[in-house]
Amino acid sequence: MDFNDTPEEATFRAEARAWLAANAPAHVLPEGERLEDFDEMARGRAWQRALYDGGYAGITLPRALGGRGGTIIEAVVFAEEEGRYRLPKGPYISIGLGMALTVIGKHGTPEQIARFCEATLKGEITWCQLFSEPSAGSDLANLRTKAVPDGDHWVVNGQKVWSSWAHLAEWGIMVVRTDPTVPKHKGLTFFVVNMKSPGVEVRPIRQISGASDFNETFLTDVRVPDSDRIGEVGGGWGCCMTVLMSERIGSGSERESIAEMIDYARHTPRGAGAATALDSSAVRLAMAQALAEERGEKYLQARLRTMISRGEDPGALASMIKLAYAGRNQKSLGLGMELRGLDALAASGEAEATQKLQYEYIWSTVMRIAGGADEVLRNQIAERVLGMPGDIRTDKNVPFDQL
């Protein structure tokens, strides 16, 4: 691949950079500012609406659906330029754009696309993901939340967990079991669900970081119209794979953290005198290795996105992006914690950069599990990319109700 901008891409980058310079500053979050969830989501909606009005929401979506009708590479270029600003871009927006619209656009009906696409692009609808359950985390197909047909509705009962921003989202993407008499991957069906429906109860989970953006969601006799089913009955696993591939390829796509870490080391004192951590040859070597890993991941991402733009399916290669990003991110942030030493464990109120580092290090542990645990992704890469023998699976081809 040629990683330099083509003349057309360079023109688009200059256009995007100029638009962001004129519009992004009004939406930038001040460094060190911690907002309440509702306020952060409100700012995220406002920025998403600005992107829509400027023609930069849903860059790869067709114009008829409210998108720009652009290319994968243009989306990457814009994300790189947008990443220069500290903007409200949390899961409350990215789940809708990167997951909900992806699966609705591929598996949904024209009516569903018209109903949800433009409103999501404008930031008028926010989404959460109702996948994981207490007994179905890394093995998502083991889920037990069930839906039974009742006329033109489905009645859903069960529990979901780790639902990011479900406490404020209007809609959720949800996979449930509709047929327990077939093997577990084949008895699943995909829905969108109105989070304000009777019987939906969301309980925030207090996290080690002090935040509560994860939730557990209880569904008791929730009636979901069949018109809110995405894809065929029993076709839920294919919908899930569409969502997870998009999530994995997008992992870390807007984040280049090593430059920040190098700057952090440059301002971290090292013992007495004017020396800083960056004066240490060992630190410089560690930073160089981290930077090389980050660049390698970035270029692999570009390669897979190019495959998608050509209509090719990266398949399990997408797992490599998620696996590389999660491990690298945690290791890099751990290096930053080591640089700061004991101060990183108990940062003072004035040390905003150190507080941010500590928070992000704690959060980095989540990414080793969310969207596919490391061990699961390694299995997928070994079997589907490298062609190694598969693990023994005693549940293969066994009806779910016999497990």
C-alpha positions as CSV (number, residue, x, y, z in Angstrom):
1,M,0.0,0.0,0.0
2,D,1.0,3.6,-0.5
3,F,0.3,5.4,2.7
4,N,0.8,8.9,1.3
5,D,-2.3,10.9,0.4
6,T,-3.2,10.9,-3.2
7,P,-3.9,14.4,-4.7
8,E,-7.6,13.9,-4.1
9,E,-7.1,12.7,-0.5
10,A,-4.8,15.7,0.1
11,T,-7.5,18.0,-1.1
12,F,-10.0,16.4,1.1
13,R,-7.6,16.5,4.1
14,A,-7.1,20.3,3.6
15,E,-10.9,20.8,3.3
16,A,-11.6,18.8,6.5
17,R,-8.8,20.5,8.4
18,A,-10.1,24.0,7.5
19,W,-13.7,23.0,8.4
20,L,-12.6,21.6,11.8
21,A,-10.5,24.7,12.5
22,A,-13.6,26.8,12.0
23,N,-16.1,24.5,13.8
24,A,-14.4,22.2,16.3
25,P,-13.1,24.8,18.9
26,A,-16.7,25.6,20.0
27,H,-17.2,22.0,21.0
28,V,-13.8,21.1,22.5
29,L,-13.8,19.8,26.0
30,P,-11.4,21.8,28.3
31,E,-8.5,19.7,29.5
32,G,-9.2,18.1,32.9
33,E,-12.9,18.9,32.8
34,R,-15.1,16.0,34.0
35,L,-18.7,16.3,33.0
36,E,-21.8,14.6,34.3
37,D,-23.0,11.9,31.9
38,F,-26.1,13.9,30.8
39,D,-24.0,17.0,30.0
40,E,-21.4,15.0,28.1
41,M,-24.0,13.3,26.0
42,A,-25.6,16.6,25.3
43,R,-22.3,18.0,24.0
44,G,-21.8,14.8,22.0
45,R,-25.2,15.3,20.3
46,A,-24.4,18.9,19.5
47,W,-21.1,18.0,17.9
48,Q,-22.7,15.2,15.9
49,R,-25.3,17.7,14.6
50,A,-22.5,20.0,13.6
51,L,-20.9,17.2,11.7
52,Y,-24.2,16.4,10.0
53,D,-24.7,20.0,9.0
54,G,-21.2,20.3,7.7
55,G,-21.5,17.1,5.6
56,Y,-19.1,15.0,7.7
57,A,-21.5,12.6,9.5
58,G,-21.5,9.2,8.0
59,I,-18.8,9.9,5.5
60,T,-19.1,6.5,3.8
61,L,-22.9,6.3,3.8
62,P,-24.7,7.1,0.6
63,R,-26.1,10.7,0.2
64,A,-29.6,9.3,0.0
65,L,-29.2,8.1,3.6
66,G,-27.9,11.4,4.8
67,G,-24.2,10.5,4.5
68,R,-21.5,12.0,2.4
69,G,-21.1,9.2,-0.1
70,G,-17.4,9.2,0.4
71,T,-14.7,6.5,0.7
72,I,-13.3,4.5,3.5
73,I,-10.0,6.4,3.1
74,E,-11.8,9.8,3.4
75,A,-13.4,8.5,6.7
76,V,-9.9,7.6,8.0
77,V,-8.5,11.0,7.0
78,F,-11.3,12.8,8.7
79,A,-10.9,10.7,11.9
80,E,-7.2,11.6,11.9
81,E,-7.8,15.3,11.6
82,E,-10.7,15.2,14.1
83,G,-8.5,13.4,16.6
84,R,-6.4,16.5,16.9
85,Y,-9.2,18.0,19.0
86,R,-10.5,16.9,22.4
87,L,-14.2,16.4,21.3
88,P,-17.1,14.6,22.9
89,K,-16.9,11.4,21.0
90,G,-17.8,8.7,23.5
91,P,-19.8,5.4,23.1
92,Y,-23.0,7.4,23.3
93,I,-22.3,8.4,19.7
94,S,-19.9,5.7,18.4
95,I,-22.3,2.8,19.2
96,G,-24.9,4.3,17.0
97,L,-22.6,5.2,14.1
98,G,-20.2,2.3,14.2
99,M,-22.6,-0.5,15.3
100,A,-26.3,0.3,15.0
101,L,-26.1,1.9,11.5
102,T,-23.6,-0.7,10.3
103,V,-26.0,-3.6,11.1
104,I,-29.2,-1.8,10.1
105,G,-27.6,-0.6,6.8
106,K,-26.5,-4.2,5.9
107,H,-29.4,-6.3,7.3
108,G,-32.2,-3.9,7.8
109,T,-35.2,-3.1,5.6
110,P,-35.6,0.2,3.6
111,E,-38.2,1.3,6.2
112,Q,-35.7,0.6,9.1
113,I,-32.9,2.5,7.3
114,A,-35.2,5.5,6.7
115,R,-36.4,5.4,10.3
116,F,-33.1,5.3,12.1
117,C,-30.3,6.4,9.8
118,E,-30.7,10.1,9.4
119,A,-31.9,10.6,13.1
120,T,-28.7,8.8,14.3
121,L,-26.4,10.8,12.0
122,K,-28.0,14.0,13.4
123,G,-27.4,12.9,17.0
124,E,-31.1,12.8,17.7
125,I,-31.0,9.1,18.6
126,T,-28.4,7.5,20.8
127,W,-27.8,3.8,21.1
128,C,-26.5,1.1,23.5
129,Q,-25.5,-2.5,22.9
130,L,-27.4,-5.3,24.6
131,F,-25.1,-8.3,23.9
132,S,-23.2,-9.6,26.9
133,E,-24.9,-11.5,29.7
134,P,-23.8,-13.0,33.1
135,S,-23.3,-16.4,31.4
136,A,-22.5,-15.1,27.9
137,G,-19.5,-12.8,27.8
138,S,-16.6,-14.1,25.7
139,D,-18.9,-16.9,24.6
140,L,-21.7,-14.6,23.3
141,A,-23.6,-17.4,21.7
142,N,-24.2,-18.9,25.1
143,L,-26.8,-16.1,25.8
144,R,-30.0,-17.0,27.6
145,T,-32.2,-14.0,27.1
146,K,-35.1,-15.3,25.2
147,A,-37.9,-14.0,22.9
148,V,-41.1,-15.8,22.1
149,P,-43.5,-14.7,19.4
150,D,-46.9,-13.2,20.4
151,G,-48.9,-12.1,17.3
152,D,-46.9,-9.3,15.6
153,H,-44.7,-8.8,18.7
154,W,-42.0,-10.7,20.5
155,V,-42.0,-11.0,24.3
156,V,-38.4,-10.7,25.7
157,N,-37.2,-11.9,29.1
158,G,-33.7,-11.9,30.4
159,Q,-30.7,-9.9,31.6
160,K,-27.9,-8.1,29.8
161,V,-24.7,-6.6,31.4
162,W,-21.9,-4.2,30.6
163,S,-24.3,-2.1,28.5
164,S,-22.3,1.1,28.0
165,W,-24.5,4.3,28.4
166,A,-27.7,2.3,28.5
167,H,-28.9,4.6,31.3
168,L,-29.2,7.4,28.8
169,A,-29.7,5.8,25.4
170,E,-33.0,5.9,23.6
171,W,-32.5,2.6,21.6
172,G,-30.5,-0.5,21.9
173,I,-29.2,-3.2,19.5
174,M,-30.1,-6.6,21.0
175,V,-29.5,-10.3,20.3
176,V,-31.7,-12.9,22.0
177,R,-32.5,-16.6,21.7
178,T,-35.6,-17.4,19.7
179,D,-35.0,-21.1,19.2
180,P,-33.3,-23.3,21.9
181,T,-33.8,-26.5,20.0
182,V,-31.0,-25.8,17.5
183,P,-27.2,-25.3,18.1
184,K,-26.5,-22.2,20.0
185,H,-25.2,-20.0,17.1
186,K,-28.3,-20.8,15.0
187,G,-31.1,-20.0,17.4
188,L,-30.4,-16.3,17.7
189,T,-32.3,-13.3,16.4
190,F,-31.4,-9.6,16.2
191,F,-33.6,-6.7,17.3
192,V,-33.5,-3.0,18.0
193,V,-35.4,-2.2,21.2
194,N,-36.8,1.1,22.5
195,M,-35.1,1.6,25.9
196,K,-38.2,3.3,27.2
197,S,-40.4,0.3,26.7
198,P,-42.3,-1.1,29.7
199,G,-40.3,-3.8,31.4
200,V,-36.8,-2.4,30.6
201,E,-34.9,-1.6,33.8
202,V,-31.4,-0.2,33.7
203,R,-29.1,-0.3,36.8
204,P,-25.7,1.5,36.6
205,I,-22.6,-0.4,37.7
206,R,-20.1,1.4,39.9
207,Q,-16.7,1.0,38.3
208,I,-13.2,1.0,39.8
209,S,-12.6,4.4,38.0
210,G,-15.5,5.9,40.0
211,A,-17.7,6.3,36.9
212,S,-20.9,4.4,36.1
213,D,-21.1,4.3,32.3
214,F,-21.5,0.5,32.3
215,N,-24.9,-0.9,33.2
216,E,-26.9,-4.1,33.7
217,T,-30.2,-4.2,31.9
218,F,-33.2,-6.3,33.0
219,L,-35.9,-7.2,30.5
220,T,-39.2,-8.4,31.9
221,D,-42.0,-9.2,29.5
222,V,-40.8,-6.5,27.1
223,R,-42.9,-6.4,24.0
224,V,-40.8,-5.7,20.8
225,P,-42.7,-5.3,17.5
226,D,-41.6,-7.7,14.8
227,S,-41.0,-4.6,12.7
228,D,-38.0,-3.9,14.9
229,R,-36.4,-7.3,14.0
230,I,-33.2,-6.9,12.0
231,G,-32.6,-9.6,9.5
232,E,-34.2,-13.1,9.5
233,V,-35.4,-15.0,12.4
234,G,-32.5,-17.2,13.4
235,G,-30.0,-14.9,11.6
236,G,-28.9,-13.0,14.6
237,W,-25.3,-14.4,14.7
238,G,-24.6,-13.0,11.2
239,C,-25.8,-9.6,12.5
240,C,-23.6,-9.9,15.5
241,M,-20.6,-10.6,13.4
242,T,-21.3,-7.5,11.3
243,V,-21.3,-5.4,14.5
244,L,-18.2,-7.0,16.0
245,M,-16.2,-6.7,12.8
246,S,-17.0,-3.0,12.7
247,E,-16.1,-2.6,16.4
248,R,-12.8,-4.4,16.1
249,I,-11.6,-2.6,13.0
250,G,-12.5,0.7,14.6
251,S,-10.6,0.0,17.8
252,G,-8.1,2.8,18.4
253,S,-8.7,4.2,15.0
254,E,-8.9,7.8,16.2
255,R,-6.2,7.5,18.8
256,E,-2.4,8.1,18.5
257,S,-1.2,8.2,22.0
258,I,2.6,7.7,21.9
259,A,3.2,11.3,20.8
260,E,1.3,12.4,24.0
261,M,3.3,9.9,26.0
262,I,6.6,11.2,24.6
263,D,5.6,14.8,25.6
264,Y,4.6,13.5,29.0
265,A,8.0,12.0,29.5
266,R,9.6,15.2,28.4
267,H,7.8,17.1,31.2
268,T,8.4,14.4,33.9
269,P,11.3,15.2,36.3
270,R,14.0,12.5,36.7
271,G,15.6,12.9,40.1
272,A,17.5,16.0,41.0
273,G,18.4,18.7,38.5
274,A,16.8,19.6,35.2
275,A,16.9,16.1,33.7
276,T,13.6,14.6,32.6
277,A,12.5,11.0,32.0
278,L,13.1,11.4,28.3
279,D,16.8,11.9,29.0
280,S,17.0,8.2,29.9
281,S,18.2,6.0,27.1
282,A,16.0,3.1,28.5
283,V,12.9,5.4,28.3
284,R,13.7,6.5,24.8
285,L,14.1,2.9,23.7
286,A,10.7,2.0,25.3
287,M,9.1,5.0,23.6
288,A,10.6,4.0,20.2
289,Q,9.3,0.5,20.5
290,A,5.8,1.7,21.5
291,L,5.8,4.2,18.6
292,A,6.8,1.4,16.2
293,E,4.0,-0.8,17.5
294,E,1.5,2.0,17.1
295,R,2.5,2.8,13.5
296,G,2.4,-0.9,12.6
297,E,-1.2,-1.2,13.9
298,K,-2.2,2.0,12.1
299,Y,-0.9,0.7,8.8
300,L,-2.6,-2.7,9.3
301,Q,-5.8,-0.9,9.9
302,A,-5.3,1.0,6.7
303,R,-4.7,-2.2,4.9
304,L,-8.0,-3.8,6.2
305,R,-10.0,-0.7,5.4
306,T,-8.6,-0.8,1.9
307,M,-9.9,-4.4,1.7
308,I,-13.3,-3.3,2.7
309,S,-13.3,-0.4,0.2
310,R,-12.7,-3.0,-2.5
311,G,-15.6,-5.1,-1.3
312,E,-13.4,-7.7,0.3
313,D,-14.2,-9.3,3.7
314,P,-11.3,-9.1,6.2
315,G,-12.9,-11.8,8.3
316,A,-10.9,-12.9,11.3
317,L,-8.1,-10.4,10.3
318,A,-10.3,-7.8,12.1
319,S,-9.5,-9.6,15.3
320,M,-5.8,-8.7,14.9
321,I,-6.6,-5.0,15.1
322,K,-8.6,-5.3,18.4
323,L,-6.0,-7.7,19.9
324,A,-3.0,-5.4,19.0
325,Y,-4.7,-2.2,20.1
326,A,-5.9,-3.5,23.5
327,G,-2.5,-4.9,24.5
328,R,-0.5,-2.1,23.2
329,N,-2.7,0.6,24.7
330,Q,-2.5,-1.0,28.2
331,K,1.3,-1.5,27.9
332,S,1.9,2.1,26.8
333,L,-0.3,3.6,29.5
334,G,1.5,1.3,32.0
335,L,4.8,2.8,30.8
336,G,3.4,6.3,31.5
337,M,2.5,5.2,35.1
338,E,6.0,3.9,35.6
339,L,7.4,7.2,34.4
340,R,5.4,9.2,37.0
341,G,6.1,6.7,39.7
342,L,4.3,6.9,43.0
343,D,2.7,10.2,42.0
344,A,0.7,8.2,39.4
345,L,-1.0,6.2,42.2
346,A,-2.2,9.3,44.1
347,A,-2.2,12.3,41.8
348,S,-2.9,15.7,43.3
349,G,-5.8,17.7,42.2
350,E,-3.6,20.0,40.2
351,A,-1.9,17.2,38.3
352,E,-4.5,17.0,35.5
353,A,-2.2,15.1,33.1
354,T,-1.4,12.5,35.7
355,Q,-5.1,12.1,36.7
356,K,-6.0,11.5,33.0
357,L,-3.2,9.0,32.7
358,Q,-4.4,7.1,35.8
359,Y,-8.0,7.1,34.6
360,E,-7.0,5.8,31.1
361,Y,-4.8,3.1,32.5
362,I,-7.6,1.8,34.7
363,W,-9.9,1.9,31.7
364,S,-7.4,0.1,29.4
365,T,-8.1,-3.1,31.3
366,V,-11.6,-3.1,29.9
367,M,-10.4,-3.3,26.3
368,R,-8.7,-6.6,26.9
369,I,-12.2,-8.1,27.3
370,A,-14.8,-5.8,25.6
371,G,-15.5,-6.5,22.0
372,G,-13.8,-9.9,22.3
373,A,-11.4,-11.2,25.0
374,D,-7.7,-11.6,24.1
375,E,-7.9,-15.4,24.3
376,V,-11.0,-15.6,22.1
377,L,-9.3,-13.4,19.4
378,R,-6.1,-15.4,19.5
379,N,-8.2,-18.6,18.9
380,Q,-9.9,-16.9,15.9
381,I,-6.6,-15.7,14.4
382,A,-5.0,-19.2,14.9
383,E,-7.8,-21.1,13.4
384,R,-9.2,-18.8,10.6
385,V,-6.1,-16.8,9.6
386,L,-3.2,-19.2,10.3
387,G,-5.1,-22.4,9.6
388,M,-4.2,-24.1,12.9
389,P,-6.3,-27.0,14.3
390,G,-9.4,-25.8,16.2
391,D,-10.0,-26.4,19.9
392,I,-12.1,-29.3,20.9
393,R,-15.7,-28.0,21.3
394,T,-18.1,-30.3,23.1
395,D,-21.1,-28.1,22.3
396,K,-20.6,-28.1,18.6
397,N,-23.8,-29.0,16.7
398,V,-25.6,-29.8,20.0
399,P,-29.0,-28.2,20.5
400,F,-28.8,-25.4,23.0
401,D,-31.5,-26.9,25.3
402,Q,-29.4,-30.1,25.6
403,L,-26.3,-28.3,26.9
